[in-house]
Amino acid sequence: MSYFSVKNIHKTWETVTVDFSLECEKGSMTCLLGPSGCGKSTVLNIISGLEKNDPEYETKLEIELDGQRIEKLPPRQRGVGMVFQSGALFNHMNVVNNVAYGLISQGMRKKEALIKASAYLPEFGLTDFDKRMPQTLSGGERQRVALARTLITEPKLVLLDEPLSALDADLRRRLAAQIREWQKKIGFTAIMVTHDVNEAEAIADKIVRFSK
């Protein structure tokens, strides 16, 4: 039995229809590869619970993660973490508070969460970044903070929605290699959306190609 599976994702727009199923092994990196507008990000949104299937297919959707059916659970209860293209950091919080946020949301005391977050930052090349504000960070630094904020909560599945697409080519290659290194070291299971074939081939155990 696979660690993660999704069956019968179905979403239709005027010119695009997504009809999608997928299985992933534990500790694997799967890339959804294809051009903009082909439904890749929609797949992640449906898995995470941020978006719904087409109404006539809603009852056919099946999502199983680590032996548990999760398609009827609210997003916070699914055990899924998500990293967006923008990083989606809280601009009114410094780096350590951003990273601690998920732990506090899970019920950890703020003092304990901040200590854990501060100790976690060096793993992502963010030593001495605790008090930095998001507005002072480079694109690559923002994405490393976003990834740390997601991974510190130990989600069962990590969804990466084109986290590198806003970066320049050289930084994109370096950060892709770092993500792969962290993924192997920590052992998290991930699905990543990208339109860059070289990026997908460098980072993925499995590539699923989308077309329009």
C-alpha positions in Angstrom: 0.0 0.0 0.0 1.3 3.5 -0.9 2.0 6.1 1.8 -0.1 8.7 -0.1 -2.7 8.3 -2.7 -5.3 10.6 -4.3 -8.0 9.4 -6.7 -10.5 11.2 -8.9 -9.4 14.8 -8.7 -11.5 16.4 -11.4 -11.7 20.1 -12.2 -12.9 21.8 -15.4 -12.4 25.3 -16.8 -13.3 26.7 -20.2 -10.3 25.2 -22.0 -8.7 22.8 -19.5 -9.9 19.6 -17.7 -7.9 18.0 -14.9 -8.6 14.3 -14.3 -5.9 13.1 -11.9 -4.9 10.3 -9.6 -1.5 9.7 -8.0 0.3 7.4 -5.6 3.5 8.3 -3.7 5.9 6.3 -1.6 7.0 7.5 1.9 10.1 9.7 1.7 9.8 10.4 -2.0 9.8 13.6 -4.1 7.2 13.8 -6.9 7.2 16.6 -9.4 4.2 17.8 -11.4 5.7 19.2 -14.5 3.9 21.3 -17.1 3.1 24.8 -18.5 1.2 27.5 -16.6 -2.5 27.1 -16.6 -2.7 23.3 -16.9 -4.0 22.6 -13.4 -0.9 21.6 -11.5 -1.5 24.1 -8.6 -5.1 23.1 -8.5 -4.1 19.5 -7.7 -2.1 20.7 -4.7 -5.0 23.0 -3.6 -7.5 20.1 -3.7 -5.1 17.8 -1.8 -4.6 20.4 0.9 -8.3 21.2 1.2 -8.0 24.8 -0.1 -10.1 24.0 -3.1 -12.9 21.6 -4.0 -13.4 19.1 -6.7 -16.1 19.9 -9.3 -19.4 19.4 -7.5 -20.4 16.3 -9.5 -17.1 14.6 -8.6 -16.9 15.7 -5.0 -18.2 12.4 -3.6 -15.8 10.4 -5.8 -12.6 12.1 -4.4 -10.4 9.9 -2.3 -7.3 11.1 -0.5 -5.4 8.7 1.8 -2.3 9.7 3.8 -0.4 7.3 6.1 -3.4 5.0 6.3 -6.0 7.7 7.0 -8.7 9.1 4.7 -8.4 12.9 4.8 -10.6 14.3 2.0 -13.4 15.2 4.4 -11.1 16.8 7.0 -10.5 20.6 7.2 -7.1 21.7 5.9 -5.5 22.1 9.4 -6.3 18.5 10.3 -4.9 16.8 7.1 -1.3 16.6 8.2 -0.3 18.5 5.0 2.1 21.5 4.8 2.3 23.9 1.9 5.0 26.2 0.6 3.8 28.8 -1.9 5.6 30.6 -4.7 5.6 33.9 -2.8 6.7 32.2 0.5 3.6 33.8 2.1 5.5 35.0 5.2 3.8 37.2 7.8 5.4 40.6 7.1 4.7 41.9 10.7 6.6 39.0 12.2 10.3 38.5 12.3 11.9 35.3 11.0 11.9 33.3 14.3 8.2 34.2 14.9 7.3 33.2 11.3 9.0 29.8 11.8 7.4 29.3 15.3 3.9 30.2 14.0 2.9 26.7 13.0 4.0 25.2 16.3 2.0 27.8 18.2 -1.0 27.1 16.1 -0.6 23.4 17.0 -0.9 24.4 20.7 2.8 24.6 21.7 3.6 27.4 24.2 5.1 30.4 22.6 8.3 30.4 24.6 9.0 26.8 23.8 8.0 27.3 20.1 10.4 30.2 19.8 13.3 28.3 21.3 12.7 25.3 19.0 12.4 27.6 15.9 15.6 29.5 16.8 17.5 26.2 17.1 15.9 25.0 13.7 17.1 28.0 11.7 20.7 26.9 11.2 19.5 23.8 9.4 18.4 26.0 6.6 21.4 28.3 6.5 19.6 31.0 8.5 21.9 31.4 11.5 21.5 34.8 13.2 18.3 35.5 11.1 16.0 35.3 14.2 15.2 39.0 14.3 15.3 39.8 10.6 12.0 41.0 9.1 10.7 39.4 5.8 11.1 42.7 4.0 14.8 42.6 4.5 15.3 39.1 3.0 16.2 38.1 -0.5 13.9 35.8 -2.5 16.0 32.7 -1.7 16.1 33.6 2.0 12.3 34.1 2.1 11.8 30.6 0.6 14.2 29.0 3.1 12.2 30.6 5.9 8.9 29.4 4.4 10.3 25.9 4.1 11.6 25.9 7.7 8.2 27.2 8.9 6.5 24.3 7.1 8.9 21.5 8.0 9.2 22.3 11.7 5.6 21.2 12.2 6.6 17.7 10.8 3.7 17.4 8.3 3.1 14.0 6.8 3.1 15.5 3.3 4.7 18.6 2.0 3.3 20.4 -1.1 5.6 22.8 -2.9 3.8 25.2 -5.3 6.5 26.5 -7.7 8.6 27.7 -4.7 11.5 28.6 -6.9 9.9 30.1 -10.0 10.4 33.8 -8.9 14.2 33.3 -8.4 16.9 33.8 -11.0 18.2 30.6 -12.7 21.4 30.2 -10.7 19.7 30.6 -7.3 16.9 28.4 -8.5 19.4 25.6 -9.2 21.2 26.0 -5.9 18.0 26.1 -3.8 16.6 23.1 -5.7 19.7 21.1 -4.8 19.3 22.3 -1.1 15.6 21.2 -1.1 16.6 17.8 -2.3 19.3 17.5 0.3 16.9 18.5 3.1 14.3 16.1 1.8 16.7 13.2 1.9 18.1 14.2 5.3 14.8 14.8 7.0 12.9 12.2 5.0 9.8 14.1 4.3 7.4 13.1 1.5 6.7 15.9 -1.0 4.9 16.8 -4.2 6.4 19.8 -6.0 4.9 21.8 -8.9 7.3 23.2 -11.5 7.4 24.2 -15.2 11.2 23.7 -15.4 12.1 20.3 -16.8 15.7 20.6 -15.6 14.6 21.4 -12.1 12.2 18.4 -12.1 14.9 16.0 -13.3 17.3 17.2 -10.7 15.0 16.9 -7.7 12.4 14.3 -8.3 12.1 10.6 -7.8 9.0 10.6 -10.1 7.8 13.1 -12.6 4.2 13.5 -13.7 3.8 15.5 -16.9 0.9 17.8 -17.5 -0.1 19.3 -20.9 -2.7 21.8 -22.2 
